[in-house]
Amino acid sequence: MSEVTVAIRYAKALIDLAAEQNSVEAVKDDMVLFYKTVRTSPELGAVLANPIVSHSKKIAILAQVFGTRVSKVSLAMFNIMVNKGRGEILYATAHEFIALYDIKNNITYAKVVSAAPLSEANRQQMEADVQKAIGGTIKLNAQVDPSLIGGFVLTVGDRQIDTSVSTSLRKIKKDFATIATK
């Protein structure tokens, strides 16, 4: 069974348990903390994935790093997964938990890349427009890429809207090239 499939199963079990315990928000915060910690500390991920490191050592490390910072539900899940030899998929499980949480709460992530920084008014307008188009809550990540010259590229899921000047110039150049070859 693939790592992602197993991680999804653990994430579903964890979100169900958290719902029973009325601690979904706390567990979500724990999973975000764990995910960010492992992403910024690949050594921790390597230790959790290393089959030579004993389960008790992994549990002790997790307790030391997260013991006072996460809920009992999350810490218990960490311990169960490590004891079952699934320490290497804790990171993937945290990622899948966050994804399930977002789906259940109708949260969509969007990214906008613009030639210049967006004003707060432009950012709010873009969030409102995307939210109106797809519904739910939108979390917009804004980035700047001066090579766009002007305009923006908005990505929501697998959809992309490109109004950049650089893309328009490339299209015009391509059109001229096809006209010139005829």
Backbone hydrogen bonds in HBPLUS format (Angstrom, degrees):
<---DONOR---> <-ACCEPTOR-->    atom                        ^
c    i                          cat <-CA-CA->   ^        H-A-AA   ^      H-
h    n   atom  resd res      DA  || num        DHA   H-A  angle D-A-AA Bond
n    s   type  num  typ     dist DA aas  dist angle  dist       angle   num
A0006-VAL N   A0002-SER O   3.13 MM   4  6.45 163.2  2.16 154.8 158.7     1
A0007-ALA N   A0003-GLU O   2.89 MM   4  6.05 159.8  1.93 148.6 155.1     2
A0008-ILE N   A0004-VAL O   2.84 MM   4  6.05 155.1  1.90 151.7 157.9     3
A0009-ARG N   A0005-THR O   3.12 MM   4  6.39 155.3  2.18 143.5 149.8     4
A0010-TYR N   A0006-VAL O   3.02 MM   4  6.35 162.7  2.05 155.4 159.3     5
A0011-ALA N   A0007-ALA O   2.84 MM   4  6.00 157.5  1.89 148.0 155.2     6
A0012-LYS N   A0008-ILE O   2.85 MM   4  6.05 157.2  1.91 150.4 155.9     7
A0013-ALA N   A0009-ARG O   3.01 MM   4  6.23 160.7  2.05 146.7 152.2     8
A0014-LEU N   A0010-TYR O   2.85 MM   4  6.06 155.4  1.91 148.5 155.7     9
A0015-ILE N   A0011-ALA O   2.88 MM   4  6.12 157.2  1.93 149.5 155.3    10
A0016-ASP N   A0012-LYS O   2.99 MM   4  6.15 154.3  2.06 147.0 154.0    11
A0017-LEU N   A0013-ALA O   2.92 MM   4  6.13 160.2  1.96 147.8 153.4    12
A0018-ALA N   A0014-LEU O   2.84 MM   4  5.97 162.1  1.87 148.9 154.2    13
A0019-ALA N   A0015-ILE O   2.98 MM   4  6.08 147.3  2.09 136.2 144.7    14
A0020-GLU N   A0016-ASP O   3.00 MM   4  6.32 155.3  2.06 147.5 153.9    15
A0021-GLN N   A0017-LEU O   2.97 MM   4  6.22 147.1  2.08 146.8 156.2    16
A0023-SER N   A0018-ALA O   2.81 MM   5  4.98 176.1  1.81 150.5 151.3    17
A0022-ASN N   A0019-ALA O   3.15 MM   3  4.92 158.7  2.19  99.4 105.6    18
A0027-VAL N   A0023-SER O   2.92 MM   4  6.09 164.3  1.95 155.7 160.2    19
A0028-LYS N   A0024-VAL O   2.82 MM   4  5.99 153.8  1.89 148.8 156.8    20
A0029-ASP N   A0025-GLU O   2.96 MM   4  6.22 160.6  2.00 148.8 153.5    21
A0030-ASP N   A0026-ALA O   2.93 MM   4  6.21 149.0  2.03 142.4 151.7    22
A0031-MET N   A0027-VAL O   2.82 MM   4  6.10 156.3  1.88 151.4 157.1    23
A0032-VAL N   A0028-LYS O   2.93 MM   4  6.20 154.2  2.00 150.4 157.6    24
A0033-LEU N   A0029-ASP O   2.94 MM   4  6.15 160.2  1.98 145.8 151.3    25
A0034-PHE N   A0030-ASP O   2.81 MM   4  6.07 164.2  1.83 152.8 157.2    26
A0035-TYR N   A0031-MET O   2.84 MM   4  5.89 165.6  1.86 145.7 150.3    27
A0036-LYS N   A0032-VAL O   2.93 MM   4  6.06 169.4  1.94 152.7 155.7    28
A0037-THR N   A0033-LEU O   2.91 MM   4  6.00 155.4  1.97 147.2 154.8    29
A0038-VAL N   A0034-PHE O   2.94 MM   4  6.14 168.0  1.96 158.0 160.0    30
A0039-ARG N   A0035-TYR O   2.94 MM   4  6.05 154.6  2.00 146.0 154.0    31
A0040-THR N   A0036-LYS O   2.99 MM   4  6.13 150.0  2.08 143.7 150.6    32
A0041-SER N   A0037-THR O   2.87 MM   4  5.90 121.9  2.21 136.7 152.8    33
A0044-LEU N   A0041-SER O   3.00 MM   3  5.70 134.8  2.21 118.9 128.0    34
A0046-ALA N   A0042-PRO O   2.86 MM   4  6.12 150.0  1.95 146.7 155.4    35
A0047-VAL N   A0043-GLU O   2.92 MM   4  6.21 153.7  1.99 148.4 154.9    36
A0048-LEU N   A0044-LEU O   3.00 MM   4  6.26 163.4  2.02 153.1 157.3    37
A0049-ALA N   A0045-GLY O   3.02 MM   4  6.16 142.6  2.16 140.4 150.3    38
A0050-ASN N   A0046-ALA O   2.98 MM   4  5.96 123.3  2.31 138.8 152.4    39
A0050-ASN N   A0047-VAL O   3.24 MM   3  5.12 142.0  2.39  95.5 106.2    40
A0058-LYS N   A0054-SER O   3.03 MM   4  6.38 159.0  2.08 151.4 157.1    41
A0059-ILE N   A0055-HIS O   2.89 MM   4  6.13 162.2  1.92 156.0 160.8    42
A0060-ALA N   A0056-SER O   2.95 MM   4  6.09 153.4  2.02 140.4 147.9    43
A0061-ILE N   A0057-LYS O   2.92 MM   4  6.17 154.0  1.98 147.3 154.3    44
A0062-LEU N   A0058-LYS O   2.89 MM   4  6.16 165.6  1.92 153.1 156.9    45
A0063-ALA N   A0059-ILE O   2.85 MM   4  6.03 156.2  1.91 147.0 154.1    46
A0064-GLN N   A0060-ALA O   2.90 MM   4  6.06 151.1  1.98 142.7 150.7    47
A0065-VAL N   A0061-ILE O   2.89 MM   4  6.11 162.1  1.92 155.2 159.6    48
A0066-PHE N   A0062-LEU O   2.75 MM   4  5.64 164.3  1.78 149.0 154.7    49
A0067-GLY N   A0063-ALA O   2.74 MM   4  4.19 134.7  1.94 115.3 124.2    50
A0069-ARG N   A0066-PHE O   2.91 MM   3  5.02 141.2  2.06 108.2 120.7    51
A0070-VAL N   A0066-PHE O   3.04 MM   4  5.79 132.3  2.28 173.7 165.0    52
A0075-LEU N   A0071-SER O   3.04 MM   4  6.32 168.7  2.05 153.5 156.9    53
A0076-ALA N   A0072-LYS O   2.86 MM   4  5.93 154.9  1.92 145.1 152.0    54
A0077-MET N   A0073-VAL O   3.01 MM   4  6.25 151.0  2.09 143.4 151.3    55
A0078-PHE N   A0074-SER O   2.91 MM   4  6.23 159.3  1.95 154.3 159.7    56
A0079-ASN N   A0075-LEU O   3.03 MM   4  6.28 162.7  2.06 147.8 151.9    57
A0080-ILE N   A0076-ALA O   2.91 MM   4  6.15 161.5  1.94 151.2 156.0    58
A0081-MET N   A0077-MET O   2.95 MM   4  6.10 171.8  1.95 156.1 158.2    59
A0082-VAL N   A0078-PHE O   2.97 MM   4  6.16 162.0  2.00 152.7 157.9    60
A0083-ASN N   A0079-ASN O   2.90 MM   4  6.02 165.0  1.92 151.1 155.7    61
A0084-LYS N   A0080-ILE O   2.97 MM   4  6.17 134.6  2.18 143.1 155.2    62
A0086-ARG N   A0081-MET O   2.70 MM   5  4.92 157.4  1.75 160.0 154.6    63
A0085-GLY N   A0082-VAL O   2.94 MM   3  5.07 158.7  1.98 110.5 114.5    64
A0089-ILE N   A0086-ARG O   3.07 MM   3  5.65 159.2  2.11 114.8 121.1    65
A0090-LEU N   A0087-GLY O   3.32 MM   3  5.43 170.5  2.33 108.8 110.5    66
A0093-THR N   A0089-ILE O   2.82 MM   4  5.96 151.8  1.90 148.4 157.0    67
A0094-ALA N   A0090-LEU O   2.89 MM   4  6.16 155.9  1.95 150.3 156.0    68
A0095-HIS N   A0091-TYR O   3.03 MM   4  6.33 158.9  2.08 148.2 154.1    69
A0096-GLU N   A0092-ALA O   2.89 MM   4  6.13 160.2  1.93 148.2 153.4    70
A0097-PHE N   A0093-THR O   2.82 MM   4  5.98 151.9  1.89 148.1 156.2    71
A0098-ILE N   A0094-ALA O   3.05 MM   4  6.29 163.7  2.08 150.4 153.6    72
A0099-ALA N   A0095-HIS O   3.04 MM   4  6.32 155.7  2.10 145.6 152.7    73
A0100-LEU N   A0096-GLU O   2.85 MM   4  6.10 159.0  1.90 150.3 155.5    74
A0101-TYR N   A0097-PHE O   2.84 MM   4  6.08 160.2  1.88 154.0 159.9    75
A0102-ASP N   A0098-ILE O   2.93 MM   4  6.17 159.6  1.97 148.3 153.6    76
A0103-ILE N   A0099-ALA O   2.98 MM   4  6.26 154.9  2.04 147.5 154.3    77
A0104-LYS N   A0100-LEU O   2.87 MM   4  6.11 168.8  1.89 156.6 159.2    78
A0105-ASN N   A0101-TYR O   2.96 MM   4  6.10 141.7  2.11 145.2 155.9    79
A0107-ILE N   A0102-ASP O   2.80 MM   5  4.78 171.3  1.80 143.4 146.4    80
A0106-ASN N   A0103-ILE O   3.16 MM   3  4.99 165.3  2.18 103.4 106.9    81
A0137-THR N   A0106-ASN O   2.87 MM  31  6.20 159.3  1.91 155.1 161.8    82
A0108-THR N   A0137-THR O   2.79 MM  29  6.14 164.7  1.81 168.0 172.5    83
A0139-LYS N   A0108-THR O   2.86 MM  31  6.22 156.4  1.91 160.3 165.1    84
A0110-ALA N   A0139-LYS O   2.95 MM  29  6.10 165.0  1.97 147.7 148.1    85
A0141-ASN N   A0110-ALA O   2.83 MM  31  6.18 160.8  1.87 150.0 155.7    86
A0111-LYS N   A0155-THR O   2.83 MM  44  5.13 159.7  1.87 149.1 156.1    87
A0155-THR N   A0111-LYS O   2.74 MM  44  5.13 164.2  1.76 158.0 163.4    88
A0112-VAL N   A0141-ASN O   2.91 MM  29  6.26 160.8  1.95 153.6 158.2    89
A0143-GLN N   A0112-VAL O   2.83 MM  31  6.22 158.2  1.87 161.5 166.2    90
A0113-VAL N   A0153-VAL O   2.88 MM  40  5.17 160.4  1.92 144.4 150.5    91
A0153-VAL N   A0113-VAL O   2.80 MM  40  5.17 147.4  1.90 144.8 155.8    92
A0114-SER N   A0143-GLN O   2.98 MM  29  6.44 161.0  2.02 151.8 152.4    93
A0145-ASP N   A0114-SER O   2.79 MM  31  5.89 161.1  1.82 149.8 155.4    94
A0115-ALA N   A0151-GLY O   3.40 MM  36  6.25 153.5  2.47 162.4 160.6    95
A0123-ARG N   A0119-SER O   2.92 MM   4  6.17 160.6  1.96 154.3 159.8    96
A0124-GLN N   A0120-GLU O   2.93 MM   4  6.11 164.7  1.96 149.3 153.0    97
A0125-GLN N   A0121-ALA O   2.93 MM   4  6.09 154.3  1.99 145.4 152.9    98
A0126-MET N   A0122-ASN O   2.88 MM   4  6.08 157.7  1.93 148.3 154.1    99
A0127-GLU N   A0123-ARG O   2.94 MM   4  6.20 163.5  1.97 153.0 157.4   100
A0128-ALA N   A0124-GLN O   2.92 MM   4  6.09 160.4  1.96 145.5 151.2   101
A0129-ASP N   A0125-GLN O   2.86 MM   4  6.09 156.6  1.92 148.8 155.2   102
A0130-VAL N   A0126-MET O   2.94 MM   4  6.13 165.5  1.96 154.5 158.0   103
A0131-GLN N   A0127-GLU O   2.83 MM   4  5.95 161.8  1.87 150.3 156.4   104
A0132-LYS N   A0128-ALA O   2.88 MM   4  6.01 152.6  1.96 144.2 151.5   105
A0133-ALA N   A0129-ASP O   3.01 MM   4  6.22 149.0  2.11 141.5 149.8   106
A0134-ILE N   A0130-VAL O   2.93 MM   4  6.17 159.3  1.98 157.8 162.0   107
A0135-GLY N   A0131-GLN O   2.64 MM   4  4.80 142.3  1.77 133.6 143.2   108
A0148-LEU N   A0145-ASP O   3.06 MM   3  6.01 171.8  2.07 130.0 132.4   109
A0149-ILE N   A0146-PRO O   3.04 MM   3  5.66 166.0  2.06 120.7 125.2   110
A0150-GLY N   A0148-LEU O   2.72 MM   2  5.43 146.9  1.82 100.1  91.6   111
A0166-SER N   A0148-LEU O   3.10 MM  18  5.06 150.1  2.19 136.4 136.5   112
A0165-VAL N   A0150-GLY O   2.90 MM  15  5.08 152.1  1.98 130.0 133.0   113
A0163-THR N   A0152-PHE O   2.82 MM  11  5.37 164.7  1.84 178.5 176.0   114
A0154-LEU N   A0161-ILE O   2.80 MM   7  5.09 159.1  1.84 152.5 155.8   115
A0161-ILE N   A0154-LEU O   2.80 MM   7  5.09 159.4  1.84 149.6 156.9   116
A0156-VAL N   A0159-ARG O   2.98 MM   3  5.32 156.3  2.03 144.0 151.7   117
A0159-ARG N   A0156-VAL O   3.00 MM   3  5.32 163.2  2.03 132.6 133.7   118
A0168-SER N   A0164-SER O   3.24 MM   4  6.51 158.6  2.28 142.2 148.2   119
A0169-LEU N   A0165-VAL O   2.84 MM   4  6.11 157.3  1.90 155.2 161.3   120
A0170-ARG N   A0166-SER O   3.02 MM   4  6.25 153.7  2.09 142.3 149.2   121
A0171-LYS N   A0167-THR O   2.99 MM   4  6.25 156.2  2.04 149.7 155.7   122
A0172-ILE N   A0168-SER O   2.99 MM   4  6.26 159.3  2.03 149.2 154.7   123
A0173-LYS N   A0169-LEU O   2.89 MM   4  6.09 161.3  1.92 149.8 155.2   124
A0174-LYS N   A0170-ARG O   2.92 MM   4  6.12 156.6  1.97 146.6 153.0   125
A0175-ASP N   A0171-LYS O   2.86 MM   4  6.11 158.3  1.91 149.5 155.7   126
A0176-PHE N   A0172-ILE O   2.89 MM   4  6.16 161.7  1.93 154.7 159.0   127
A0177-ALA N   A0173-LYS O   2.95 MM   4  6.16 151.7  2.03 144.1 152.3   128
A0178-THR N   A0174-LYS O   2.97 MM   4  6.29 151.9  2.05 149.5 156.5   129
A0179-ILE N   A0175-ASP O   2.99 MM   4  6.25 150.8  2.08 146.8 155.2   130
A0180-ALA N   A0176-PHE O   2.86 MM   4  6.02 158.2  1.91 148.6 154.7   131
A0181-THR N   A0177-ALA O   3.21 MM   4  6.35 139.9  2.38 138.1 146.8   132
A0182-LYS N   A0179-ILE O   3.20 MM   3  5.41 154.4  2.27 104.8 112.5   133
